[in-house]
C-alpha cells in the first residue's frame, strides 16, 4: 500500500511538472508577452516628434512614409503608450492595415483612456472584445478603467470573466485584482 501511494505521489509530481513545463512562460520584457512593459528602444530613447526607429536604416523615420507591418506598428505603439506618449501611440495605431485586430483596438482604448478620452477608450475595449471575447488583456484594461470611474461591480465582472477564461494566473488578472484593491496599475 505504501509503495502504491508513493508511486502515485511521484507520478502526480511528474505530471504536475510536465504540465507546468508545457505551459507558455514569459520572462519580463519578453516580446511575446503583451502584459509586461515593452523594452525601451531607440523609438522612445532617440526619436522625437512621433518618429520610430527603423532597424534597417538605423535612423528615426516617419512611420507614415514607410511600409511597416501591423506587428511592427503595434510594437511601436505599445512602446509609445507605456512611455506616456499617447498621441504618438494613437497615430501609429491608426496606420495599421487591420483596424479590427483586437491588439490594435485594445491599445487604441488604452491610449485614448490615458489621454483623458475615457468613453472613446471604453468603446475601443468593447470593440476588441467583440473581435475576441477571450482577449483577457482588454478585459483587464477595461476593468481598470471601470475602477478609475468608480464602477467596482463592472470591474469585478471583468475579473470573473478573466478567471473563467483561464486567466487566473496571468498579469491581466493580477493587475485588475490589484486595481480593485486600491493599487494603481496601468
Backbone as CSV, one residue per row, in Angstrom:
resi,resn,N_x,N_y,N_z,CA_x,CA_y,CA_z,C_x,C_y,C_z
1,UNK,0.816,-1.185,0.000,0.000,0.000,0.000,0.869,1.262,0.000
2,UNK,1.923,1.266,0.842,2.821,2.414,0.899,3.521,2.621,-0.434
3,UNK,3.923,1.532,-1.071,4.609,1.628,-2.355,3.683,2.240,-3.388
4,UNK,2.440,1.818,-3.417,1.473,2.342,-4.372,1.245,3.834,-4.131
5,UNK,1.091,4.235,-2.879,0.867,5.639,-2.556,2.078,6.478,-2.949
6,UNK,3.262,5.962,-2.675,4.485,6.674,-3.028,4.590,6.831,-4.550
7,UNK,4.243,5.771,-5.261,4.301,5.794,-6.727,3.298,6.802,-7.282
8,UNK,2.100,6.823,-6.721,1.089,7.783,-7.158,1.575,9.210,-6.900
9,UNK,2.189,9.421,-5.751,2.713,10.749,-5.414,3.767,11.186,-6.419
10,UNK,4.700,10.257,-6.758,5.734,10.585,-7.738,5.139,10.867,-9.101
11,UNK,4.149,10.068,-9.521,3.501,10.277,-10.817,2.777,11.615,-10.851
12,UNK,2.106,11.943,-9.759,1.399,13.217,-9.680,2.389,14.371,-9.779
13,UNK,3.503,14.277,-9.065,4.528,15.304,-9.117,5.103,15.419,-10.520
14,UNK,5.411,14.288,-11.145,5.959,14.303,-12.500,4.973,14.910,-13.487
15,UNK,3.690,14.546,-13.347,2.677,15.098,-14.235,2.555,16.604,-14.041
16,UNK,2.565,17.020,-12.785,2.467,18.450,-12.490,3.637,19.230,-13.065
17,UNK,4.840,18.683,-12.950,5.999,19.354,-13.529,5.908,19.407,-15.038
18,UNK,5.491,18.310,-15.644,5.360,18.275,-17.101,4.311,19.267,-17.560
19,UNK,3.198,19.340,-16.860,2.150,20.283,-17.232,2.655,21.713,-17.100
20,UNK,3.427,21.959,-16.048,3.983,23.295,-15.867,4.960,23.667,-16.956
21,UNK,5.735,22.687,-17.410,6.682,22.967,-18.479,5.996,23.166,-19.806
22,UNK,4.827,22.568,-19.980,4.111,22.686,-21.243,3.429,24.043,-21.376
23,UNK,3.175,24.694,-20.273,2.500,25.984,-20.326,3.464,27.043,-20.828
24,UNK,2.964,28.036,-21.580,3.857,29.079,-22.052,4.376,29.903,-20.886
25,UNK,5.636,30.206,-20.917,6.233,31.022,-19.863,6.854,32.246,-20.510
26,UNK,6.609,33.396,-19.922,7.133,34.627,-20.464,8.024,35.289,-19.428
27,UNK,9.189,35.657,-19.838,10.059,36.417,-18.956,9.628,37.876,-19.026
28,UNK,9.922,38.624,-18.007,9.592,40.037,-18.028,10.286,40.665,-19.230
29,UNK,9.498,41.371,-20.020,10.058,42.036,-21.183,10.132,41.158,-22.414
30,UNK,9.732,39.903,-22.319,9.722,39.026,-23.483,8.807,39.635,-24.531
31,UNK,9.249,39.731,-25.770,8.447,40.398,-26.782,7.152,39.658,-27.091
32,UNK,7.016,38.410,-26.665,5.779,37.675,-26.871,4.776,37.921,-25.754
33,UNK,5.185,38.584,-24.712,4.331,38.823,-23.565,3.731,40.212,-23.671
34,UNK,2.449,40.281,-23.968,1.777,41.567,-24.104,1.552,42.264,-22.781
35,UNK,1.809,41.587,-21.688,1.428,42.146,-20.405,2.545,42.871,-19.671
36,UNK,3.757,42.692,-20.081,4.828,43.420,-19.417,5.215,44.608,-20.288
37,UNK,5.652,45.679,-19.663,6.038,46.839,-20.457,7.096,46.455,-21.493
38,UNK,6.963,46.987,-22.691,7.949,46.651,-23.715,9.302,47.267,-23.365
39,UNK,10.373,46.636,-23.808,11.681,47.248,-23.559,11.784,48.555,-24.338
40,UNK,12.452,49.515,-23.750,12.644,50.786,-24.453,13.632,50.568,-25.589
41,UNK,13.311,51.145,-26.716,14.192,51.071,-27.880,14.528,52.484,-28.316
42,UNK,15.194,52.579,-29.414,15.541,53.886,-29.969,14.303,54.715,-30.283
43,UNK,13.162,54.048,-30.496,11.921,54.771,-30.803,11.595,55.779,-29.712
44,UNK,11.767,55.405,-28.453,11.456,56.346,-27.368,12.693,56.930,-26.705
45,UNK,13.872,56.429,-27.045,15.073,56.999,-26.428,15.830,57.945,-27.363
46,UNK,15.677,57.791,-28.678,16.409,58.643,-29.615,15.511,59.443,-30.545
47,UNK,14.347,58.887,-30.878,13.477,59.536,-31.863,12.592,60.590,-31.190
48,UNK,12.199,61.578,-31.971,11.324,62.640,-31.481,10.190,62.853,-32.478
49,UNK,9.212,63.620,-32.065,8.099,64.009,-32.938,7.326,62.825,-33.508
50,UNK,7.201,61.756,-32.718,6.411,60.608,-33.150,7.084,59.714,-34.172
51,UNK,8.359,59.953,-34.423,9.078,59.090,-35.361,9.435,57.773,-34.683
52,UNK,9.703,56.764,-35.500,10.040,55.443,-34.998,11.401,55.029,-35.537
53,UNK,12.013,54.089,-34.846,13.342,53.623,-35.225,13.240,52.539,-36.289
54,UNK,13.900,52.772,-37.407,13.970,51.784,-38.479,15.283,51.026,-38.308
55,UNK,15.189,49.746,-37.934,16.386,48.944,-37.670,17.260,48.799,-38.900
56,UNK,16.632,48.686,-40.064,17.405,48.503,-41.293,18.163,49.777,-41.675
57,UNK,17.493,50.902,-41.576,18.125,52.186,-41.933,18.968,52.754,-40.806
58,UNK,18.738,52.228,-39.596,19.431,52.695,-38.400,19.250,54.204,-38.190
59,UNK,17.971,54.612,-38.311,17.634,56.014,-38.091,16.152,56.149,-37.763
60,UNK,15.802,57.325,-37.239,14.409,57.624,-36.940,13.709,58.015,-38.234
61,UNK,12.510,57.450,-38.434,11.766,57.715,-39.664,10.305,58.014,-39.331
62,UNK,9.638,58.647,-40.282,8.206,58.883,-40.172,7.506,57.590,-40.571
63,UNK,6.761,56.998,-39.663,6.126,55.706,-39.924,5.139,55.771,-41.090
64,UNK,4.529,56.940,-41.320,3.568,57.085,-42.415,4.224,56.880,-43.774
65,UNK,5.487,57.200,-43.861,6.190,57.135,-45.143,6.918,55.816,-45.345
66,UNK,6.725,54.884,-44.436,7.395,53.588,-44.506,6.352,52.497,-44.706
67,UNK,6.829,51.298,-44.901,5.886,50.174,-45.077,6.059,49.165,-43.944
68,UNK,5.861,49.638,-42.733,5.924,48.742,-41.584,4.676,47.865,-41.566
69,UNK,4.836,46.617,-41.117,3.665,45.747,-40.997,2.943,46.050,-39.687
70,UNK,1.757,45.477,-39.531,0.938,45.754,-38.349,1.613,45.331,-37.048
71,UNK,2.387,44.246,-37.085,3.087,43.818,-35.866,4.107,44.862,-35.440
72,UNK,4.854,45.406,-36.400,5.819,46.457,-36.070,5.112,47.693,-35.527
73,UNK,4.026,48.092,-36.195,3.279,49.272,-35.746,2.737,49.066,-34.333
74,UNK,2.241,47.872,-34.073,1.731,47.543,-32.741,2.835,47.688,-31.691
75,UNK,4.015,47.172,-31.993,5.130,47.259,-31.036,5.544,48.711,-30.803
76,UNK,5.609,49.495,-31.869,5.934,50.920,-31.706,4.890,51.603,-30.821
77,UNK,3.617,51.331,-31.101,2.531,51.975,-30.363,2.552,51.588,-28.893
78,UNK,2.787,50.309,-28.594,2.879,49.876,-27.189,3.984,50.632,-26.472
79,UNK,5.109,50.731,-27.136,6.233,51.427,-26.516,5.870,52.890,-26.246
80,UNK,5.260,53.552,-27.229,4.822,54.940,-27.023,3.818,55.030,-25.868
81,UNK,2.853,54.117,-25.844,1.822,54.168,-24.807,2.421,54.004,-23.421
82,UNK,3.318,53.037,-23.256,3.928,52.822,-21.944,4.860,53.964,-21.553
83,UNK,5.340,54.706,-22.551,6.196,55.863,-22.268,5.369,57.125,-22.012
84,UNK,4.036,56.975,-22.042,3.170,58.120,-21.797,2.967,59.005,-23.009
85,UNK,3.395,58.554,-24.172,3.241,59.305,-25.418,1.981,58.803,-26.144
86,UNK,0.824,59.126,-25.557,-0.432,58.547,-26.010,-0.825,58.986,-27.420
87,UNK,-0.623,60.250,-27.743,-0.984,60.718,-29.093,-0.113,60.043,-30.144
88,UNK,1.173,59.872,-29.843,2.042,59.155,-30.786,1.575,57.711,-30.950
89,UNK,1.172,57.082,-29.856,0.670,55.705,-29.932,-0.564,55.635,-30.826
90,UNK,-1.494,56.558,-30.626,-2.731,56.573,-31.419,-2.414,56.792,-32.891
91,UNK,-1.530,57.730,-33.177,-1.165,57.995,-34.580,-0.582,56.759,-35.247
92,UNK,0.258,56.037,-34.534,0.867,54.820,-35.083,-0.192,53.731,-35.261
93,UNK,-1.053,53.545,-34.258,-2.095,52.518,-34.353,-3.046,52.786,-35.512
94,UNK,-3.290,54.051,-35.807,-4.175,54.395,-36.920,-3.579,54.050,-38.279
95,UNK,-2.295,53.745,-38.328,-1.646,53.336,-39.580,-1.807,51.839,-39.868
96,UNK,-2.237,51.078,-38.880,-2.361,49.626,-39.054,-3.391,49.314,-40.138
97,UNK,-3.067,48.344,-40.957,-3.991,47.937,-42.024,-5.231,47.260,-41.453
98,UNK,-5.030,46.402,-40.444,-6.147,45.666,-39.852,-6.648,46.405,-38.615
99,UNK,-7.590,47.291,-38.813,-8.145,48.068,-37.707,-9.112,47.247,-36.851
100,UNK,-9.325,45.979,-37.220,-10.170,45.079,-36.431,-9.344,44.148,-35.546
101,UNK,-8.023,44.256,-35.601,-7.140,43.439,-34.777,-7.392,43.805,-33.307
102,UNK,-7.741,42.820,-32.468,-8.026,43.143,-31.058,-6.872,43.832,-30.352
103,UNK,-5.632,43.514,-30.735,-4.474,44.181,-30.105,-4.482,45.670,-30.433
104,UNK,-4.758,45.996,-31.690,-4.798,47.397,-32.124,-5.929,48.121,-31.398
105,UNK,-7.101,47.500,-31.379,-8.255,48.098,-30.713,-8.001,48.291,-29.216
106,UNK,-7.396,47.302,-28.575,-7.104,47.388,-27.149,-6.176,48.557,-26.842
107,UNK,-5.131,48.716,-27.623,-4.201,49.811,-27.334,-4.744,51.161,-27.765
108,UNK,-5.667,51.189,-28.742,-6.384,52.440,-29.014,-7.222,52.801,-27.790
109,UNK,-7.806,51.778,-27.159,-8.557,52.014,-25.928,-7.660,52.526,-24.815
110,UNK,-6.536,51.854,-24.630,-5.603,52.225,-23.562,-5.091,53.654,-23.760
111,UNK,-4.603,53.948,-24.960,-4.009,55.270,-25.210,-5.053,56.381,-25.100
112,UNK,-6.248,56.138,-25.622,-7.295,57.158,-25.517,-7.730,57.354,-24.069
113,UNK,-7.869,56.263,-23.322,-8.241,56.377,-21.906,-7.195,57.170,-21.143
114,UNK,-5.930,56.828,-21.358,-4.855,57.516,-20.643,-4.727,58.977,-21.074
115,UNK,-5.151,59.280,-22.312,-5.108,60.660,-22.799,-6.327,61.458,-22.332
116,UNK,-7.198,60.831,-21.527,-8.337,61.543,-20.966,-9.638,61.366,-21.721
117,UNK,-9.638,60.541,-22.733,-10.858,60.289,-23.515,-11.442,58.939,-23.087
118,UNK,-12.026,58.933,-21.894,-12.479,57.706,-21.256,-13.508,56.952,-22.100
119,UNK,-14.562,57.613,-22.519,-15.633,56.921,-23.270,-15.114,56.369,-24.593
120,UNK,-14.269,57.112,-25.268,-13.691,56.621,-26.521,-12.825,55.395,-26.234
121,UNK,-12.040,55.451,-25.169,-11.220,54.307,-24.781,-12.078,53.079,-24.502
122,UNK,-13.172,53.267,-23.765,-14.066,52.151,-23.465,-14.679,51.569,-24.732
123,UNK,-14.994,52.434,-25.692,-15.585,51.919,-26.938,-14.582,51.033,-27.674
124,UNK,-13.304,51.376,-27.621,-12.285,50.535,-28.250,-12.112,49.211,-27.513
125,UNK,-12.181,49.235,-26.180,-12.111,47.974,-25.425,-13.265,47.063,-25.823
126,UNK,-14.472,47.649,-25.938,-15.639,46.848,-26.322,-15.451,46.251,-27.722
127,UNK,-14.902,47.033,-28.633,-14.643,46.525,-29.995,-13.610,45.403,-29.973
128,UNK,-12.589,45.555,-29.135,-11.572,44.498,-29.019,-12.212,43.210,-28.536
129,UNK,-13.133,43.327,-27.579,-13.789,42.139,-27.042,-14.831,41.569,-28.007
130,UNK,-15.386,42.408,-28.864,-16.269,41.885,-29.909,-15.460,41.073,-30.911
131,UNK,-14.240,41.514,-31.164,-13.360,40.794,-32.094,-12.835,39.499,-31.474
132,UNK,-12.581,39.512,-30.166,-12.077,38.324,-29.467,-12.515,38.397,-28.005
133,UNK,-13.595,37.702,-27.695,-14.136,37.770,-26.333,-13.204,37.165,-25.294
134,UNK,-12.204,36.410,-25.727,-11.245,35.799,-24.803,-9.980,36.637,-24.616
135,UNK,-9.964,37.831,-25.166,-8.772,38.674,-25.068,-8.724,39.303,-23.671
136,UNK,-8.082,38.590,-22.750,-8.135,38.974,-21.341,-7.394,40.272,-21.031
137,UNK,-6.433,40.652,-21.846,-5.753,41.917,-21.590,-6.724,43.084,-21.777
138,UNK,-7.571,43.015,-22.792,-8.586,44.062,-22.984,-9.549,44.068,-21.801
139,UNK,-9.905,42.890,-21.304,-10.793,42.809,-20.136,-10.127,43.452,-18.913
140,UNK,-8.828,43.228,-18.751,-8.110,43.795,-17.618,-8.055,45.315,-17.699
141,UNK,-7.678,45.841,-18.855,-7.610,47.305,-19.011,-8.989,47.934,-18.875
142,UNK,-10.013,47.262,-19.428,-11.371,47.773,-19.291,-11.773,47.788,-17.817
143,UNK,-11.463,46.730,-17.101,-11.782,46.664,-15.673,-11.054,47.734,-14.880
144,UNK,-9.791,47.973,-15.213,-9.033,49.014,-14.524,-9.652,50.383,-14.780
145,UNK,-10.118,50.592,-16.016,-10.796,51.851,-16.338,-12.074,51.988,-15.516
146,UNK,-12.788,50.876,-15.366,-14.021,50.894,-14.569,-13.730,51.262,-13.121
147,UNK,-12.654,50.718,-12.572,-12.268,51.057,-11.199,-11.983,52.551,-11.115
148,UNK,-11.258,53.092,-12.078,-10.946,54.529,-12.086,-12.211,55.376,-12.068
149,UNK,-13.270,54.868,-12.706,-14.526,55.607,-12.785,-15.499,55.255,-11.660
150,UNK,-15.082,54.374,-10.737,-15.918,54.022,-9.606,-16.882,52.871,-9.860
151,UNK,-16.786,52.222,-11.007,-17.657,51.088,-11.323,-16.989,49.794,-10.859
152,UNK,-16.944,49.602,-9.557,-16.285,48.443,-8.970,-16.994,47.151,-9.369
153,UNK,-18.319,47.176,-9.412,-19.061,45.971,-9.781,-18.736,45.556,-11.214
154,UNK,-18.684,46.511,-12.134,-18.328,46.199,-13.528,-16.928,45.624,-13.627
155,UNK,-16.007,46.160,-12.829,-14.632,45.649,-12.821,-14.583,44.228,-12.287
156,UNK,-15.385,43.946,-11.257,-15.427,42.582,-10.711,-15.970,41.599,-11.739
157,UNK,-16.914,42.032,-12.544,-17.436,41.177,-13.617,-16.302,40.827,-14.583
158,UNK,-15.483,41.814,-14.927,-14.364,41.550,-15.833,-13.340,40.617,-15.188
159,UNK,-13.109,40.765,-13.895,-12.186,39.895,-13.179,-12.666,38.440,-13.245
160,UNK,-13.949,38.236,-13.027,-14.518,36.886,-13.105,-14.408,36.352,-14.531
161,UNK,-14.653,37.200,-15.518,-14.523,36.783,-16.922,-13.095,36.338,-17.224
162,UNK,-12.121,37.083,-16.734,-10.719,36.715,-16.943,-10.446,35.357,-16.307
163,UNK,-10.871,35.195,-15.076,-10.674,33.921,-14.371,-11.346,32.776,-15.115
164,UNK,-12.602,32.976,-15.506,-13.363,31.915,-16.157,-12.822,31.566,-17.544
165,UNK,-12.039,32.451,-18.118,-11.438,32.193,-19.428,-10.007,31.664,-19.285
166,UNK,-9.677,31.214,-18.085,-8.382,30.585,-17.846,-7.255,31.543,-17.523
167,UNK,-7.583,32.777,-17.182,-6.539,33.770,-16.963,-6.206,34.079,-15.527
168,UNK,-6.579,33.190,-14.604,-6.375,33.488,-13.186,-4.901,33.645,-12.814
169,UNK,-4.002,32.991,-13.485,-2.570,33.078,-13.155,-1.827,34.000,-14.113
170,UNK,-2.489,35.045,-14.567,-1.874,35.958,-15.528,-1.710,37.350,-14.939
171,UNK,-0.885,38.132,-15.600,-0.728,39.522,-15.212,-2.061,40.256,-15.345
172,UNK,-2.825,39.955,-16.386,-4.100,40.635,-16.620,-5.006,40.494,-15.387
173,UNK,-5.077,39.316,-14.836,-5.901,39.056,-13.649,-5.320,39.784,-12.434
174,UNK,-4.012,39.602,-12.203,-3.378,40.210,-11.025,-3.475,41.732,-11.056
175,UNK,-3.284,42.327,-12.241,-3.330,43.785,-12.340,-4.726,44.317,-12.023
176,UNK,-5.745,43.648,-12.540,-7.109,44.090,-12.244,-7.434,43.861,-10.773
177,UNK,-7.021,42.749,-10.212,-7.242,42.487,-8.790,-6.553,43.550,-7.938
178,UNK,-5.334,43.913,-8.287,-4.620,44.967,-7.547,-5.360,46.298,-7.662
179,UNK,-5.851,46.581,-8.853,-6.607,47.816,-9.055,-7.851,47.833,-8.170
180,UNK,-8.542,46.704,-8.099,-9.718,46.598,-7.239,-9.358,46.755,-5.760
181,UNK,-8.134,46.399,-5.415,-7.671,46.519,-4.030,-7.029,47.880,-3.745
182,UNK,-7.169,48.814,-4.673,-6.711,50.171,-4.443,-5.317,50.494,-4.923
183,UNK,-4.664,49.576,-5.586,-3.335,49.854,-6.120,-3.464,50.410,-7.520
184,UNK,-2.615,51.374,-7.841,-2.618,51.953,-9.176,-1.841,51.015,-10.092
185,UNK,-2.461,50.640,-11.200,-1.801,49.765,-12.163,-1.693,50.525,-13.476
186,UNK,-1.870,49.834,-14.564,-1.799,50.501,-15.865,-3.164,50.952,-16.257
